[in-house]
Amino acid sequence: MNETDIEEYLRTYCEFGTLRTGLGYYRAVPQDVADNEAFLREQKLTMPILAYGGGEAFGRGEEGFASLQRVGQEAILHDRRNGRAHVINESAAQIWELCDGHRTLDQIVSALATIYALPAADLQADVEYILAKFHELRVLE
């Protein structure tokens, strides 16, 4: 920052109510968290996301040790415990996203059958194979 930037910063933050307004962002965080949790209970985000965490605090504990980052038609599955990154295809990424700890194998297969407009029986073995790979890589318990 140069001297002009610092002067402008001081000028604006010294105005009445500016600091209170600026801190309002942080006062709104608990409501934002509640709103986002309610939204995510009903649907998933449709765009790629990148999550940052630090030290011992990363979102949802052990669940957060592996994270997915989409890159074009592929995705990178990051394992923070060992620093490894695994490139997976779109289908495997969709399976990963469906592994939320609540869905059963049959529900995951059914969801993919709907996405790809294929019979569930045709996808069962592939889903089991991908899940076995996730277990083998120790990114899914």
C-alpha positions as CSV (number, residue, x, y, z in Angstrom):
1,M,0.0,0.0,0.0
2,N,1.3,3.4,-0.8
3,E,0.7,6.6,1.3
4,T,-2.3,7.7,-0.8
5,D,-4.0,4.3,-0.2
6,I,-3.4,4.6,3.5
7,E,-4.8,8.1,3.6
8,E,-8.0,7.0,1.7
9,Y,-8.4,4.1,4.0
10,L,-8.2,6.3,7.1
11,R,-10.5,8.9,5.6
12,T,-13.2,6.5,4.8
13,Y,-13.0,4.5,8.1
14,C,-13.0,7.6,10.2
15,E,-16.5,8.6,8.9
16,F,-19.4,8.1,11.3
17,G,-20.9,4.6,11.0
18,T,-18.4,3.1,8.6
19,L,-16.7,0.8,11.0
20,R,-20.1,-0.4,12.4
21,T,-21.2,-1.1,8.8
22,G,-18.0,-2.9,7.9
23,L,-18.3,-5.1,11.0
24,G,-21.9,-5.9,10.1
25,Y,-20.5,-8.5,7.6
26,Y,-19.2,-10.5,10.6
27,R,-22.3,-10.1,12.6
28,A,-24.2,-11.7,9.7
29,V,-22.1,-14.8,9.6
30,P,-24.2,-16.9,12.0
31,Q,-27.3,-16.2,9.9
32,D,-25.4,-17.0,6.7
33,V,-24.3,-20.3,8.2
34,A,-27.9,-21.2,9.1
35,D,-29.2,-20.1,5.7
36,N,-26.5,-22.1,3.9
37,E,-27.1,-25.2,6.0
38,A,-30.8,-25.0,5.2
39,F,-30.2,-24.6,1.5
40,L,-27.8,-27.6,1.4
41,R,-30.3,-29.8,3.2
42,E,-32.6,-29.3,0.2
43,Q,-30.1,-29.3,-2.7
44,K,-26.5,-29.4,-3.8
45,L,-24.5,-26.6,-5.3
46,T,-24.2,-27.0,-9.1
47,M,-20.9,-25.1,-9.6
48,P,-17.4,-26.1,-8.7
49,I,-16.2,-24.9,-5.3
50,L,-12.8,-24.6,-3.7
51,A,-12.6,-24.9,0.1
52,Y,-9.8,-23.6,2.2
53,G,-8.9,-24.8,5.7
54,G,-6.0,-24.4,8.0
55,G,-4.2,-26.3,10.7
56,E,-6.5,-28.4,12.7
57,A,-9.6,-26.6,11.7
58,F,-11.0,-27.8,8.4
59,G,-14.8,-27.8,8.1
60,R,-16.3,-31.1,9.1
61,G,-13.3,-32.8,10.9
62,E,-12.2,-36.2,9.5
63,E,-14.7,-35.9,6.7
64,G,-12.8,-32.8,5.5
65,F,-9.5,-34.6,5.0
66,A,-10.3,-35.5,1.4
67,S,-11.7,-32.8,-0.8
68,L,-12.8,-32.6,-4.4
69,Q,-11.8,-29.9,-6.9
70,R,-13.3,-30.0,-10.4
71,V,-11.0,-29.3,-13.4
72,G,-12.8,-29.4,-16.7
73,Q,-14.3,-32.8,-17.3
74,E,-12.1,-34.3,-14.5
75,A,-11.7,-33.7,-10.9
76,I,-8.8,-33.8,-8.4
77,L,-9.4,-35.6,-5.1
78,H,-7.0,-34.2,-2.5
79,D,-6.1,-36.2,0.5
80,R,-4.7,-33.8,3.1
81,R,-3.5,-36.5,5.4
82,N,-0.8,-37.7,3.1
83,G,-0.6,-34.8,0.5
84,R,-1.7,-37.0,-2.4
85,A,-3.9,-35.9,-5.2
86,H,-5.9,-38.3,-7.3
87,V,-7.3,-37.4,-10.7
88,I,-10.7,-38.9,-11.2
89,N,-13.2,-38.7,-14.0
90,E,-16.7,-37.0,-13.9
91,S,-18.5,-40.3,-13.0
92,A,-16.2,-40.9,-10.1
93,A,-16.6,-37.3,-9.0
94,Q,-20.3,-37.7,-9.0
95,I,-20.0,-40.9,-6.9
96,W,-17.8,-39.0,-4.5
97,E,-20.3,-36.2,-4.1
98,L,-23.1,-38.8,-3.5
99,C,-21.1,-40.4,-0.7
100,D,-22.4,-38.1,2.0
101,G,-22.6,-40.6,4.8
102,H,-26.4,-40.9,4.5
103,R,-27.0,-42.6,1.1
104,T,-26.8,-46.3,0.8
105,L,-25.1,-48.1,-2.1
106,D,-28.5,-48.6,-3.8
107,Q,-29.4,-45.0,-3.4
108,I,-26.1,-43.9,-5.0
109,V,-26.6,-46.3,-7.9
110,S,-30.2,-45.1,-8.3
111,A,-29.1,-41.5,-8.4
112,L,-26.5,-42.2,-11.1
113,A,-29.0,-44.2,-13.1
114,T,-31.2,-41.1,-13.1
115,I,-28.3,-38.8,-14.1
116,Y,-27.2,-41.1,-16.9
117,A,-30.6,-42.4,-17.9
118,L,-29.3,-46.0,-17.6
119,P,-30.7,-49.0,-15.8
120,A,-29.3,-49.3,-12.2
121,A,-28.3,-52.9,-12.8
122,D,-25.9,-51.7,-15.5
123,L,-24.1,-49.3,-13.1
124,Q,-24.0,-51.4,-9.9
125,A,-20.6,-53.1,-10.6
126,D,-19.0,-49.8,-11.7
127,V,-20.1,-48.0,-8.6
128,E,-18.9,-50.8,-6.4
129,Y,-15.5,-50.7,-8.2
130,I,-15.1,-46.9,-7.7
131,L,-16.1,-47.2,-4.0
132,A,-13.6,-50.0,-3.6
133,K,-10.9,-47.7,-5.1
134,F,-11.9,-44.9,-2.7
135,H,-11.5,-47.3,0.2
136,E,-8.2,-48.6,-1.2
137,L,-6.9,-45.0,-1.4
138,R,-8.2,-44.5,2.1
139,V,-10.2,-41.4,1.2
140,L,-13.5,-43.0,2.1
141,E,-14.2,-45.0,5.2
